[in-house]
Amino acid sequence: MLLPGGDALRRPGREAASRIAVATGARILAEPTPARQERGAGIPHLDRLAYRGETVQTQLAGARSLVLAGATPPVAFFAYPGRPSDLVPEGCRVLDLGGRASAVRELADLVAPHARPVPARRTVPGMPGGELTAEKAAAVIGALLPEGAIVSDEAITSGWWLPQATAGAPPHDWLTLTGGAIGQGIPLATGAAIACPGRPVISLQADGSAMYTVQALWTQAREGLDVTTVIFSNASYAILGVELDLLRAEAGDNRSRTLLDLPRLDFVALAKGMDVPATRATTVAEFADQLRKALAEPGPCLIEAAVPPPTSFPV
């Protein structure tokens, strides 16, 4: 198995990894939280290591050799009682190519000199209907994502469906939260818009982590930055519920509820108070219409996407 990360997840590295897979039959998974990926139609699609340790163990099952290309050996996100932190399968040898971005390309030239990469095909998710959910919102984003977009992804639990829904979208850059801290999403989108003024920036943001740095919206308004912010508003710190479940803790007591529940935050009012135009969507049709309009108009905009908290843990 080949595990690329860092700069190896730019287009040249992804194409080299795909060539290696074609020539050798090696499986490929990307590191779970890469800082930046170049992806979309015409670029090889790579699934990522999952968040949940048990799922990672299933993904790595049967691997005899794990080749790291700009990535580190997989470990559990937290130390869970009675569960392993080191997720490398027993007996699997780990080979590290180092952090050089060219290493995976050099390996491809050695073992797959004549192989051609397999690019992702252009695909458009079907447009769902009805009440908005995070899964349906992902399909809308996959259908409407413009070419050359820069996506800042801090959707947390609302973002589990985004990678597959956008795999066949026009080529774009995907920026990801890389650690356990939260709050980088809106400032990250702001910086991306300043760095690349000719490209649309889409900020996919969980509501709880948005409250750490929501004031970056004011900077977007002041600088006239072309950022469309989607707040996945489920009125909870849902990731804490996920972690409590992983620890087999009772989430129904008062102490747990004060951790998990958010008051009804009005992100439309918060955005408008910082001079960012904002709307709220509760249905798929509303969300699709608002996202189309936001992407068509220059300058900052915010959409509060009202979605229910997750009821399952898909990854």
Secondary structure, DSSP 8 states (H G I E B T S, - for coil): -EEE-GGGGSHHHHHHHHHHHHHH---B-B-SS-SEEEESTTS----B--SSHHHHHHHHTT-SEEEEES----B-SS--TTS-SB-S-TT-EEEE--S-TTHHHHHHHHH-TT---------------SB--HHHHHHHHHHH--TT-EEEEE-GGGGTTHHHHTTTSSSEEEEE--SS----HHHHHHHHHHH-TTS-EEEEEEHHHHHHHTTHHHHHHHHT--EEEEEEE-SB-HHHHHHHHHTT--S-SHHHHHHHB-----HHHHHHHTT--EEEE-BHHHHHHHHHHHHHSSS-EEEEEE----SS---
